Amino acid sequence: PLPGREWLGGFFLVAAPALLLFFLVAFAASRRLFCRFCPMGLLGSPFNHGGLFALRKKPLRCNRCGICREVCPVDIPTVATEMKSENVSDPACLFCLKCVEWCPQKDCLRAEFAGHPIARSHWP
């Protein structure tokens, strides 16, 4: 026989506060946690690989300052750490272009659409 309604009510009486506590601790411990579970990113990420948008980097101009990783809402390390490949696009990238905006090296990072640059890093 299946468990009765008493079991279901008891389960939610314990599971709901435990789940709430888990999320409160997770949000307190991590920066912008929702961006990692964002529904828009979940729907868009399969199309990021091989799509028309691309994030490119000139590794010789990069000074490894790490600002691109600091401003990334999804905390993608690829842009900051990749020094061999010019294409630093990541399937989890939301293409907010904060990394391009905040990069202190002129023409180090650029965003492209169908091979044409739409944004470049520049420092005033």
Secondary structure as a PSIPRED ss2 file (coil, helix, strand):
# PSIPRED VFORMAT (PSIPRED V4.0)

   1 P C   1.000  0.000  0.000
   2 L C   1.000  0.000  0.000
   3 P C   1.000  0.000  0.000
   4 G C   1.000  0.000  0.000
   5 R H   0.000  1.000  0.000
   6 E H   0.000  1.000  0.000
   7 W H   0.000  1.000  0.000
   8 L H   0.000  1.000  0.000
   9 G H   0.000  1.000  0.000
  10 G H   0.000  1.000  0.000
  11 F H   0.000  1.000  0.000
  12 F H   0.000  1.000  0.000
  13 L H   0.000  1.000  0.000
  14 V H   0.000  1.000  0.000
  15 A H   0.000  1.000  0.000
  16 A H   0.000  1.000  0.000
  17 P H   0.000  1.000  0.000
  18 A H   0.000  1.000  0.000
  19 L H   0.000  1.000  0.000
  20 L H   0.000  1.000  0.000
  21 L H   0.000  1.000  0.000
  22 F H   0.000  1.000  0.000
  23 F H   0.000  1.000  0.000
  24 L H   0.000  1.000  0.000
  25 V H   0.000  1.000  0.000
  26 A H   0.000  1.000  0.000
  27 F H   0.000  1.000  0.000
  28 A H   0.000  1.000  0.000
  29 A H   0.000  1.000  0.000
  30 S C   1.000  0.000  0.000
  31 R C   1.000  0.000  0.000
  32 R C   1.000  0.000  0.000
  33 L H   0.000  1.000  0.000
  34 F H   0.000  1.000  0.000
  35 C H   0.000  1.000  0.000
  36 R H   0.000  1.000  0.000
  37 F C   1.000  0.000  0.000
  38 C C   1.000  0.000  0.000
  39 P H   0.000  1.000  0.000
  40 M H   0.000  1.000  0.000
  41 G H   0.000  1.000  0.000
  42 L H   0.000  1.000  0.000
  43 L H   0.000  1.000  0.000
  44 G H   0.000  1.000  0.000
  45 S H   0.000  1.000  0.000
  46 P H   0.000  1.000  0.000
  47 F H   0.000  1.000  0.000
  48 N H   0.000  1.000  0.000
  49 H C   1.000  0.000  0.000
  50 G C   1.000  0.000  0.000
  51 G C   1.000  0.000  0.000
  52 L C   1.000  0.000  0.000
  53 F E   0.000  0.000  1.000
  54 A E   0.000  0.000  1.000
  55 L E   0.000  0.000  1.000
  56 R E   0.000  0.000  1.000
  57 K E   0.000  0.000  1.000
  58 K C   1.000  0.000  0.000
  59 P C   1.000  0.000  0.000
  60 L C   1.000  0.000  0.000
  61 R C   1.000  0.000  0.000
  62 C C   1.000  0.000  0.000
  63 N C   1.000  0.000  0.000
  64 R C   1.000  0.000  0.000
  65 C C   1.000  0.000  0.000
  66 G C   1.000  0.000  0.000
  67 I H   0.000  1.000  0.000
  68 C H   0.000  1.000  0.000
  69 R H   0.000  1.000  0.000
  70 E H   0.000  1.000  0.000
  71 V H   0.000  1.000  0.000
  72 C C   1.000  0.000  0.000
  73 P C   1.000  0.000  0.000
  74 V C   1.000  0.000  0.000
  75 D C   1.000  0.000  0.000
  76 I C   1.000  0.000  0.000
  77 P C   1.000  0.000  0.000
  78 T H   0.000  1.000  0.000
  79 V H   0.000  1.000  0.000
  80 A H   0.000  1.000  0.000
  81 T H   0.000  1.000  0.000
  82 E C   1.000  0.000  0.000
  83 M C   1.000  0.000  0.000
  84 K C   1.000  0.000  0.000
  85 S C   1.000  0.000  0.000
  86 E C   1.000  0.000  0.000
  87 N E   0.000  0.000  1.000
  88 V C   1.000  0.000  0.000
  89 S C   1.000  0.000  0.000
  90 D C   1.000  0.000  0.000
  91 P C   1.000  0.000  0.000
  92 A C   1.000  0.000  0.000
  93 C C   1.000  0.000  0.000
  94 L C   1.000  0.000  0.000
  95 F C   1.000  0.000  0.000
  96 C C   1.000  0.000  0.000
  97 L C   1.000  0.000  0.000
  98 K H   0.000  1.000  0.000
  99 C H   0.000  1.000  0.000
 100 V H   0.000  1.000  0.000
 101 E H   0.000  1.000  0.000
 102 W H   0.000  1.000  0.000
 103 C C   1.000  0.000  0.000
 104 P C   1.000  0.000  0.000
 105 Q C   1.000  0.000  0.000
 106 K C   1.000  0.000  0.000
 107 D C   1.000  0.000  0.000
 108 C C   1.000  0.000  0.000
 109 L E   0.000  0.000  1.000
 110 R E   0.000  0.000  1.000
 111 A E   0.000  0.000  1.000
 112 E E   0.000  0.000  1.000
 113 F E   0.000  0.000  1.000
 114 A C   1.000  0.000  0.000
 115 G C   1.000  0.000  0.000
 116 H E   0.000  0.000  1.000
 117 P E   0.000  0.000  1.000
 118 I E   0.000  0.000  1.000
 119 A E   0.000  0.000  1.000
 120 R E   0.000  0.000  1.000
 121 S C   1.000  0.000  0.000
 122 H C   1.000  0.000  0.000
 123 W C   1.000  0.000  0.000
 124 P C   1.000  0.000  0.000
